[in-house]
């Protein structure tokens, strides 16, 4: 995944990301891919503001979708953490509920995504 950003964000700016998904940090087994779109919703002087993001993972047995507000500071700081609610899915993940927890490893290339689905 590569993230490019202009120096001064504005409300309404759109960021689109496409990336492969792997079973674990070794990146030995690809399990799918993800598409993400984020729109800047607020800018705060001295902090980074918020973005509204939709994240859809395409896996072998269907899709899992999330959406929600993210504090940009958590997304661009190594070790930063944020969560998004699972709002649905397809196939095996039809009616999925739960949340996806994200940890920023490297803000331009690596995030650890953990999907927690309710039974």
Residue frames as qw, qx, qy, qz and C-alpha x, y, z in Angstrom:
[[0.000, 0.891, 0.454, 0.000, 0.00, 0.00, 0.00],
 [0.410, 0.076, -0.001, 0.909, 1.28, 3.45, -0.82],
 [0.075, -0.865, -0.466, 0.169, -0.25, 6.62, 0.59],
 [0.380, 0.221, 0.099, 0.893, 0.59, 9.99, -0.95],
 [0.157, -0.821, -0.496, 0.234, -0.61, 13.18, 0.68],
 [0.279, 0.717, 0.037, 0.638, -0.37, 16.82, -0.27],
 [0.347, 0.133, -0.510, 0.775, 1.14, 19.08, 2.38],
 [0.232, 0.040, 0.374, -0.897, -2.04, 20.94, 3.41],
 [0.004, 0.369, 0.918, 0.146, -5.27, 18.92, 3.58],
 [0.305, -0.067, -0.020, -0.950, -8.66, 20.59, 3.09],
 [0.536, 0.210, 0.657, -0.486, -12.16, 19.56, 4.09],
 [0.755, 0.523, 0.085, -0.386, -13.57, 17.43, 1.27],
 [0.194, 0.599, -0.752, -0.197, -10.22, 16.00, 0.15],
 [0.965, 0.028, 0.035, -0.259, -10.51, 12.36, -0.93],
 [0.099, -0.563, 0.819, 0.057, -7.95, 9.62, -0.39],
 [0.939, 0.132, -0.093, -0.304, -8.28, 6.23, -2.11],
 [0.216, -0.556, 0.802, -0.031, -6.20, 3.20, -1.13],
 [0.935, 0.144, -0.214, -0.244, -5.95, -0.29, -2.62],
 [0.105, -0.609, 0.765, -0.179, -3.91, -3.00, -0.93],
 [0.667, 0.015, -0.738, -0.098, -3.45, -6.74, -0.57],
 [0.653, -0.550, 0.280, -0.439, -4.49, -8.47, 2.67],
 [0.483, 0.325, -0.802, 0.136, -2.38, -11.18, 4.27],
 [0.750, -0.411, -0.512, -0.081, -3.16, -13.79, 6.94],
 [0.654, -0.672, -0.119, 0.326, -0.43, -12.48, 9.28],
 [0.110, -0.922, 0.231, 0.291, 2.60, -10.21, 9.55],
 [0.585, -0.260, 0.630, 0.440, 4.85, -12.64, 7.64],
 [0.461, 0.609, -0.155, -0.627, 2.89, -11.72, 4.50],
 [0.194, -0.222, 0.918, 0.265, 3.37, -15.31, 3.29],
 [0.154, 0.401, 0.892, 0.139, -0.31, -16.01, 2.56],
 [0.199, -0.025, -0.163, -0.966, -2.44, -13.51, 0.66],
 [0.147, 0.368, 0.877, -0.270, -6.09, -13.80, 1.75],
 [0.241, 0.801, 0.546, 0.048, -7.66, -10.99, -0.27],
 [0.323, 0.237, 0.070, 0.913, -7.50, -7.32, -1.01],
 [0.109, -0.687, -0.524, 0.492, -8.99, -4.11, 0.33],
 [0.199, 0.553, 0.292, 0.755, -10.35, -0.89, -1.08],
 [0.298, -0.592, -0.457, 0.593, -10.52, 2.19, 1.12],
 [0.163, 0.637, 0.226, 0.719, -11.87, 5.68, 0.52],
 [0.369, -0.541, -0.452, 0.605, -11.51, 8.49, 3.05],
 [0.121, 0.765, 0.263, 0.575, -12.92, 12.02, 2.91],
 [0.285, 0.019, -0.425, 0.859, -11.50, 14.77, 5.12],
 [0.253, -0.726, -0.605, -0.208, -14.35, 15.99, 7.33],
 [0.318, -0.947, -0.057, -0.003, -12.53, 18.36, 9.69],
 [0.603, 0.402, -0.293, 0.624, -9.20, 20.10, 10.07],
 [0.530, -0.829, -0.163, 0.076, -8.02, 21.20, 13.50],
 [0.257, 0.824, -0.376, 0.336, -5.12, 23.62, 13.95],
 [0.260, -0.611, 0.677, -0.317, -2.34, 21.83, 15.84],
 [0.608, -0.039, 0.786, -0.101, -3.79, 18.38, 15.16],
 [0.110, -0.081, 0.788, 0.600, -4.63, 16.50, 12.00],
 [0.555, 0.101, -0.075, -0.822, -8.45, 16.44, 12.16],
 [0.630, 0.084, 0.735, -0.237, -10.80, 13.64, 11.13],
 [0.291, 0.222, -0.682, -0.634, -11.63, 11.63, 8.03],
 [0.798, 0.108, 0.352, -0.477, -14.70, 9.56, 7.21],
 [0.092, 0.420, -0.850, -0.306, -13.51, 6.22, 5.80],
 [0.915, 0.112, 0.121, -0.367, -15.18, 3.25, 4.15],
 [0.085, -0.502, 0.856, 0.090, -13.10, 0.06, 4.08],
 [0.918, 0.133, 0.062, -0.370, -14.16, -3.07, 2.18],
 [0.270, -0.455, 0.839, 0.128, -12.17, -6.30, 2.32],
 [0.822, 0.286, -0.287, -0.401, -12.65, -8.79, -0.51],
 [0.392, -0.402, 0.820, -0.111, -11.95, -12.29, 0.83],
 [0.076, 0.073, -0.937, -0.333, -12.40, -15.76, -0.69],
 [0.051, -0.426, -0.900, 0.080, -15.82, -16.28, 0.93],
 [0.014, -0.859, -0.490, -0.148, -17.22, -12.75, 0.53],
 [0.235, 0.559, -0.117, 0.786, -16.75, -9.15, 1.56],
 [0.420, -0.616, -0.502, 0.440, -16.62, -7.36, 4.93],
 [0.185, 0.666, 0.153, 0.706, -17.42, -3.63, 4.99],
 [0.412, -0.541, -0.427, 0.596, -16.72, -0.99, 7.62],
 [0.176, 0.686, 0.181, 0.683, -17.24, 2.75, 7.81],
 [0.497, -0.768, -0.331, 0.232, -16.62, 5.47, 10.38],
 [0.059, 0.963, -0.175, 0.197, -14.71, 8.52, 11.54],
 [0.857, -0.068, -0.175, 0.480, -10.97, 8.23, 12.14],
 [0.277, -0.919, 0.135, 0.248, -8.75, 10.63, 14.08],
 [0.683, 0.677, -0.236, 0.142, -6.01, 11.29, 11.52],
 [0.136, -0.752, 0.595, -0.249, -3.36, 11.57, 14.27],
 [0.770, -0.222, 0.577, -0.158, -3.98, 7.88, 15.16],
 [0.873, 0.443, 0.203, 0.013, -3.71, 6.86, 11.51],
 [0.534, 0.765, -0.241, 0.268, -0.43, 8.68, 10.85],
 [0.272, -0.734, 0.552, -0.287, 1.40, 7.93, 14.11],
 [0.554, 0.201, -0.806, 0.047, 3.39, 4.66, 14.40],
 [0.159, -0.108, -0.852, 0.488, 1.66, 2.63, 17.12],
 [0.397, 0.032, 0.102, -0.911, -1.57, 4.61, 16.68],
 [0.071, 0.231, 0.970, -0.008, -4.79, 2.64, 17.06],
 [0.453, 0.133, 0.041, -0.881, -8.35, 3.11, 15.88],
 [0.293, 0.207, 0.933, -0.039, -11.43, 0.96, 15.24],
 [0.396, 0.084, -0.321, -0.856, -14.26, 0.96, 12.72],
 [0.657, 0.087, 0.594, -0.457, -17.60, -0.83, 13.06],
 [0.118, 0.054, 0.893, 0.432, -18.41, -3.68, 10.68],
 [0.442, 0.272, 0.154, -0.841, -21.58, -2.57, 8.91],
 [0.862, 0.303, 0.182, -0.364, -22.19, -5.66, 6.79],
 [0.237, -0.418, 0.808, 0.341, -20.86, -8.14, 4.34],
 [0.748, 0.312, -0.295, -0.506, -21.61, -10.59, 1.57],
 [0.673, 0.226, -0.704, -0.010, -21.39, -14.37, 1.16],
 [0.636, -0.218, -0.659, 0.338, -20.16, -16.03, 4.35],
 [0.242, -0.129, -0.368, 0.889, -20.08, -12.58, 5.95],
 [0.261, -0.519, -0.478, -0.659, -23.71, -11.71, 5.15],
 [0.555, -0.748, -0.242, -0.272, -25.17, -9.89, 8.18],
 [0.676, 0.016, -0.402, 0.617, -21.69, -9.60, 9.73],
 [0.292, -0.910, -0.030, -0.291, -21.37, -7.37, 12.80],
 [0.801, -0.350, -0.099, 0.475, -18.40, -6.49, 14.97],
 [0.016, 0.970, -0.152, -0.187, -15.43, -4.20, 14.46],
 [0.813, 0.368, -0.119, 0.435, -12.09, -3.97, 12.73],
 [0.476, -0.828, 0.092, 0.282, -9.20, -2.80, 14.91],
 [0.651, 0.667, -0.100, 0.348, -6.30, -1.07, 13.18],
 [0.582, -0.684, 0.124, 0.423, -2.78, -0.42, 14.40],
 [0.448, 0.874, -0.189, 0.013, -0.48, 1.88, 12.44],
 [0.868, -0.218, 0.151, 0.419, 2.90, 0.21, 11.92],
 [0.339, -0.159, 0.297, 0.878, 4.19, 2.60, 9.24],
 [0.322, 0.606, 0.378, -0.622, 1.75, 5.36, 8.23],
 [0.386, 0.573, -0.370, -0.621, 2.60, 5.18, 4.54],
 [0.444, 0.307, -0.787, -0.300, 2.82, 1.42, 4.02],
 [0.423, -0.059, -0.898, 0.103, 1.79, -0.89, 6.88],
 [0.533, -0.336, 0.232, -0.742, -1.26, -1.31, 9.09],
 [0.080, -0.016, -0.985, 0.149, -2.18, -4.32, 11.23],
 [0.568, -0.149, -0.164, -0.793, -5.91, -4.98, 10.76],
 [0.018, 0.026, 0.965, -0.261, -7.72, -7.35, 13.13],
 [0.505, -0.234, -0.418, -0.718, -11.30, -8.32, 12.26],
 [0.099, 0.036, 0.846, -0.523, -13.49, -9.15, 15.28],
 [0.451, -0.207, -0.529, -0.688, -16.87, -10.56, 14.23],
 [0.526, -0.166, 0.530, -0.644, -19.76, -11.27, 16.59],
 [0.107, 0.054, 0.988, 0.102, -21.31, -14.75, 16.57]]
